[in-house]
Amino acid sequence: MSVDICNRDTLVEALPPARKAEQIESDVFGRIGNFETRLARTPGEIDAAQSVRYRVFVDEMKAELPAEAMRRKRDFDAYDDFCDHLLVLDRSIEGDSEDQIVGTYRLLRQEVAMANGGFYSASEFDIDALIARHPDKRFMELGRSCVLPDYRTKRIVELLWQGNWAYALKHGMSAMFGCASFPGIHPEQHALALSFLRHNVAAKDEWAVDALPHLARDMDLMPVEAVNPKRALMALPPLIKGYLRLGAMVGSTAVVDKAFNTTDVLIVLPISSISDRYVNYYGADAGRFAS
């Protein structure tokens, strides 16, 4: 939570030097070469992450944000005040940590969401029904995922997932979910990919989740026999392909987000469903890139 981050930053500054270094190191989730993934520690780092989001969502994807966000050239909303902000930093860039942020995720734990009005995704999808079916589980929401164009590599994706995995383990999470997007506001332009998701990886039974009725858009746009799986996989955005490799499911209907110029689907990923191959790769204790 950024509120906690601010408090933590103040408390860390008051610690003796040895304890201060230990506390700072505890929120570093992984390193590969010059790259590091950890939580934001200061309001300045959160502001820099919002700038990265603006560059990707507005400059690149042509999102239309509220006037104040456009004026400040920052993608921000009320959720930033109580979410945790996962960062990837390129330590080879000269300058402060704010200058080194090249990728980010916004993380929201269930208990924090419930204390602050709910999950962001609930504005598009029936998250409440999903959670109500799992009173014994703890959910976390992944949102606002973005990486600067020059850094969209396997290494950066691995670090982001190292961070997500380590964070989930640290907080005892049972499942992750969040919106993932196709470019543009015309679902029919993604008929092959959306139909593939609907026919092959739709969340069912206790994990089923739909878009809110007044927003729901059909994903079953092609008959199953007309869907070429190989071509469909090639048509999926890289982030969605990454989720599927981990073992994720997808909600059964989509939502058009005109402000962000996207067509959104809901990703649902129970921790127990994460492929053993990836658990072994990152480490059951998230230790793969921790040193």
C-alpha positions as MATLAB code, in Angstrom:
seq = 'MSVDICNRDTLVEALPPARKAEQIESDVFGRIGNFETRLARTPGEIDAAQSVRYRVFVDEMKAELPAEAMRRKRDFDAYDDFCDHLLVLDRSIEGDSEDQIVGTYRLLRQEVAMANGGFYSASEFDIDALIARHPDKRFMELGRSCVLPDYRTKRIVELLWQGNWAYALKHGMSAMFGCASFPGIHPEQHALALSFLRHNVAAKDEWAVDALPHLARDMDLMPVEAVNPKRALMALPPLIKGYLRLGAMVGSTAVVDKAFNTTDVLIVLPISSISDRYVNYYGADAGRFAS';
ca = [
       0.000    0.000    0.000;
       1.389    3.400   -0.810;
       0.132    4.683    2.544;
       2.097    1.903    4.208;
       5.018    2.563    1.893;
       5.186    6.153    3.085;
       4.975    5.047    6.716;
       7.547    2.329    6.109;
       9.890    4.831    4.486;
       9.689    7.084    7.542;
      10.265    4.177    9.915;
      13.184    2.820    7.886;
      14.935    6.190    8.014;
      14.816    6.044   11.820;
      16.507    2.645   12.055;
      20.211    2.109   12.826;
      22.280    1.748    9.604;
      22.577   -2.063    9.765;
      18.848   -2.584   10.406;
      17.986    0.002    7.768;
      19.956   -1.904    5.123;
      18.330   -5.169    6.208;
      14.815   -3.692    6.022;
      15.410   -2.156    2.592;
      16.785   -5.437    1.254;
      13.740   -7.358    2.502;
      11.465   -5.908   -0.180;
      13.799   -6.828   -3.066;
      12.165   -9.846   -4.696;
      14.700  -10.646   -7.414;
      17.671   -9.598   -9.514;
      18.919  -10.549  -12.973;
      22.067   -8.741  -14.054;
      21.458   -4.988  -13.833;
      17.732   -5.473  -13.246;
      15.957   -5.579   -9.905;
      12.345   -6.127   -8.894;
      10.947   -4.796   -5.624;
       8.141   -2.765   -4.142;
       8.081    1.020   -4.408;
       9.475    2.587   -1.244;
       8.653    6.266   -1.609;
       5.961    8.561   -3.031;
       8.537    9.639   -5.637;
       8.880    6.085   -6.921;
       5.106    5.704   -7.147;
       4.951    8.955   -9.105;
       7.638    7.647  -11.463;
       5.699    4.398  -11.943;
       2.620    6.462  -12.818;
       4.732    8.259  -15.410;
       5.757    4.935  -16.954;
       2.098    3.928  -17.054;
       1.207    7.204  -18.782;
       3.877    6.698  -21.420;
       2.570    3.213  -22.217;
      -1.181    3.739  -21.859;
      -1.519    7.246  -23.308;
       1.488    7.913  -25.530;
       1.558    4.400  -26.965;
      -1.956    2.946  -26.573;
      -3.869    6.256  -26.917;
      -5.855    6.010  -23.698;
      -8.010    9.013  -22.747;
      -7.507    9.669  -19.054;
      -9.219   12.301  -16.874;
      -8.115   15.878  -17.552;
      -5.905   16.148  -14.452;
      -4.062   12.954  -15.366;
      -3.505   14.217  -18.911;
      -2.253   17.552  -17.602;
       0.169   15.930  -15.160;
       1.182   13.210  -17.644;
       0.596   10.580  -14.981;
      -1.808    7.633  -14.955;
      -3.209    7.740  -11.439;
      -6.394    7.050   -9.526;
      -7.584    6.560   -5.958;
      -6.407    2.944   -5.909;
      -2.787    4.063   -6.050;
      -3.140    5.332   -2.487;
      -3.629    1.877   -0.972;
      -2.106   -0.575   -3.480;
       1.442   -1.887   -3.447;
       3.478   -1.003   -6.532;
       5.824   -3.644   -7.924;
       8.728   -2.181   -9.910;
      11.432   -3.386  -12.239;
      14.462   -1.091  -12.189;
      17.383   -0.943  -14.615;
      20.299   -0.183  -12.305;
      22.557    0.594  -15.292;
      20.640    3.841  -15.895;
      22.366    6.808  -14.303;
      20.330    8.790  -11.809;
      17.999    8.099   -8.917;
      15.733    5.080   -8.569;
      12.874    7.132  -10.031;
      14.839    7.377  -13.295;
      15.467    3.616  -13.402;
      11.885    2.281  -13.388;
      11.168    0.420  -16.645;
       8.189   -1.748  -15.659;
       5.482   -1.918  -13.022;
       2.497   -3.851  -11.674;
      -0.102   -2.668   -9.187;
      -0.907   -5.242   -6.489;
      -4.003   -5.243   -4.284;
      -4.641   -7.800   -1.544;
      -8.181   -8.781   -0.636;
      -8.124   -7.437    2.921;
      -6.833   -4.086    1.701;
      -9.426   -3.947   -1.084;
     -12.278   -4.731    1.288;
     -11.142   -1.960    3.636;
     -11.092    0.549    0.767;
     -14.251   -0.087   -1.236;
     -13.362   -3.186   -3.238;
     -11.271   -4.290   -6.186;
     -10.614   -2.179   -9.274;
     -11.714   -5.019  -11.596;
     -15.138   -5.049   -9.936;
     -16.043   -2.027  -12.063;
     -16.081   -4.396  -15.073;
     -16.412   -7.968  -13.774;
     -18.506   -9.753  -11.131;
     -15.615  -10.180   -8.712;
     -17.906  -10.285   -5.668;
     -19.564  -13.501   -6.866;
     -16.181  -15.130   -7.469;
     -14.911  -14.253   -4.008;
     -18.164  -15.277   -2.316;
     -17.694  -18.827   -3.628;
     -14.283  -19.018   -1.941;
     -14.649  -17.764    1.637;
     -11.605  -19.792    2.684;
      -9.294  -18.259    0.059;
      -7.375  -14.969   -0.082;
      -7.307  -13.172   -3.424;
      -4.940  -10.583   -4.862;
      -5.512   -8.381   -7.893;
      -2.846   -7.709  -10.507;
      -3.341   -4.484  -12.419;
      -1.788   -1.674  -14.418;
       0.865   -3.976  -15.865;
       3.196   -2.211  -18.261;
       6.797   -2.259  -19.475;
       8.558    0.372  -21.547;
       8.974   -0.709  -25.196;
      12.762   -1.183  -25.114;
      12.434   -3.553  -22.141;
       9.779   -5.994  -23.352;
      12.002   -9.038  -23.080;
      11.821  -12.465  -21.484;
      14.146  -11.263  -18.727;
      11.847   -8.429  -17.647;
       8.745  -10.638  -17.774;
      10.558  -13.192  -15.611;
      11.415  -10.531  -13.056;
       7.855   -9.229  -12.915;
       6.586  -12.741  -12.291;
       9.311  -13.361   -9.753;
       7.958  -10.315   -7.925;
       4.319  -11.389   -8.195;
       5.113  -14.909   -7.023;
       7.269  -13.761   -4.098;
       4.630  -11.223   -3.051;
       1.849  -13.841   -3.204;
       3.853  -16.257   -1.071;
       4.855  -13.574    1.407;
       1.225  -12.618    2.008;
      -0.305  -16.093    1.859;
      -2.414  -15.491   -1.226;
      -4.593  -18.291   -2.665;
      -5.406  -16.864   -6.102;
      -4.598  -13.981   -8.408;
      -6.847  -12.223  -10.892;
      -6.832   -9.116  -13.032;
      -7.771   -7.588  -16.341;
      -5.685   -8.243  -19.436;
      -6.288   -6.323  -22.622;
      -6.496   -6.557  -26.377;
      -5.830   -3.306  -28.260;
      -8.852   -1.439  -29.571;
     -12.551   -1.325  -28.751;
     -13.857   -3.707  -31.426;
     -13.896   -7.287  -30.083;
     -14.725   -8.670  -33.523;
     -11.230   -7.651  -34.648;
      -9.928  -10.251  -32.194;
     -12.532  -12.896  -33.020;
      -9.992  -15.709  -33.432;
      -8.142  -15.089  -30.171;
     -11.244  -14.350  -28.101;
     -13.042  -17.427  -29.415;
     -10.003  -19.571  -28.641;
     -10.007  -18.312  -25.045;
     -13.744  -18.871  -24.681;
     -13.648  -22.409  -26.078;
     -10.434  -23.622  -24.456;
      -9.571  -21.835  -21.217;
     -12.813  -20.354  -19.900;
     -13.047  -20.426  -16.105;
     -15.787  -22.832  -15.055;
     -17.741  -23.978  -12.040;
     -16.404  -22.452   -8.816;
     -13.955  -20.254  -10.759;
     -16.445  -18.992  -13.343;
     -16.693  -15.230  -13.652;
     -18.631  -12.992  -16.025;
     -18.466   -9.361  -16.970;
     -21.122   -7.180  -15.381;
     -24.322   -7.697  -17.416;
     -24.537   -4.158  -18.785;
     -20.916   -4.311  -19.988;
     -20.589   -7.926  -21.138;
     -19.455   -8.582  -24.696;
     -19.576  -12.023  -26.262;
     -16.252  -13.817  -26.783;
     -17.774  -16.781  -28.630;
     -17.368  -15.137  -32.038;
     -16.339  -18.193  -34.075;
     -17.469  -21.835  -33.941;
     -14.981  -24.107  -32.234;
     -14.242  -26.043  -35.427;
     -13.209  -22.810  -37.175;
     -10.618  -21.868  -34.569;
      -7.036  -22.719  -35.509;
      -5.259  -23.027  -32.130;
      -1.792  -22.246  -33.482;
      -2.958  -19.086  -35.236;
      -5.050  -18.104  -32.221;
      -2.079  -18.384  -29.868;
      -0.012  -16.216  -32.201;
      -2.776  -13.592  -32.102;
      -2.838  -13.356  -28.303;
      -1.133  -10.398  -26.595;
       2.139  -11.505  -24.933;
       0.826  -10.824  -21.422;
      -2.163  -13.127  -21.934;
       0.057  -15.842  -23.402;
       2.258  -15.559  -20.332;
      -0.722  -15.997  -18.022;
      -1.872  -19.081  -19.935;
       1.576  -20.665  -19.662;
       1.321  -20.316  -15.899;
      -2.023  -22.115  -15.888;
      -4.525  -19.253  -15.890;
      -8.181  -19.345  -16.867;
     -10.188  -16.554  -18.507;
     -13.635  -15.167  -17.747;
     -16.375  -16.045  -20.210;
     -17.230  -12.529  -21.435;
     -15.215   -9.417  -22.275;
     -15.587   -5.683  -21.621;
     -14.843   -2.766  -23.928;
     -12.940   -0.009  -22.110;
     -13.265    3.074  -24.295;
     -11.165    5.264  -22.002;
      -8.168    2.945  -22.281;
      -8.927    1.977  -25.900;
      -8.929   -1.735  -25.032;
     -11.032   -4.873  -24.956;
     -10.556   -6.469  -21.529;
     -10.769  -10.069  -20.388;
     -10.480  -11.267  -16.804;
      -7.590  -13.564  -15.941;
      -8.096  -15.968  -13.014;
      -5.092  -17.845  -11.633;
      -5.428  -20.031   -8.528;
      -2.027  -20.510   -6.909;
      -2.668  -24.263   -6.916;
      -3.067  -24.174  -10.710;
       0.318  -22.633  -11.459;
       2.225  -25.073  -13.606;
       4.743  -27.177  -11.669;
       7.283  -26.252  -14.315;
       7.012  -22.597  -13.340;
       6.917  -23.280   -9.615;
      10.143  -25.250  -10.032;
      11.637  -22.531  -12.227;
      10.953  -19.627   -9.876;
      11.374  -21.744   -6.779;
       8.701  -22.932   -4.372;
       9.997  -20.243   -2.029;
      10.402  -17.672   -4.851;
      14.168  -17.969   -4.531;
      15.066  -18.312   -8.237;
      16.304  -14.749   -8.736;
      16.382  -13.651   -5.122;
      20.139  -13.464   -4.719;
];
